[in-house]
Amino acid sequence: MRILILEDDLLTAFDLQLMLEACGHEVVDTCGTVAEAGLRLRDDVDFAFLDVDLPDGKSFPIAARLSERRVPFAFVSGSDRADLPAALRHAAFIAKPYGDAAIRNSLDAAALLAAC
C-alpha cells in the first residue's frame, strides 16, 4: 500500500515509517501539520495514519477529504476517541502508545475492505 503519515512528532513518524516499510509498504509522504498535508495529499494514497492533534489544529479536515475519496485511514492519537466528530467516528482509532500489531491490524482491515 501507498501510505500517508500525518504526525508532528518526528521520532514517532520515523518509527512508523520504518515499521511500514519493513512490512513492504511505501510511505509516500510524511507531514507534520494539517496545512502541509492539505497541500501534499496525493491521489495515489491507499491508506493514511493521522495524528489528531497537530500544531495547527485537528486532522479532521484531512480525514474528511480521505473519506470523500473513499481512502481508508486510522487515527493514531493520545486523544480520546469520544473527541472525534460524529461524522468521523467510523474510522479506525489506534491509541498511543501503540504496538506494531495495532498498526498491522488496521492495514489488514483496509486491505480486506479494498478486496470487496
Beta strands, then each sheet from edge to edge (+ up, - down):
strand 1: 2-6
strand 2: 26-31
strand 3: 47-50
strand 4: 53-54
strand 5: 57-58
strand 6: 73-77
strand 7: 92-95
sheet 1: 2+ 1+ 3+ 6+ 7+
sheet 2: 4+ 5-
end
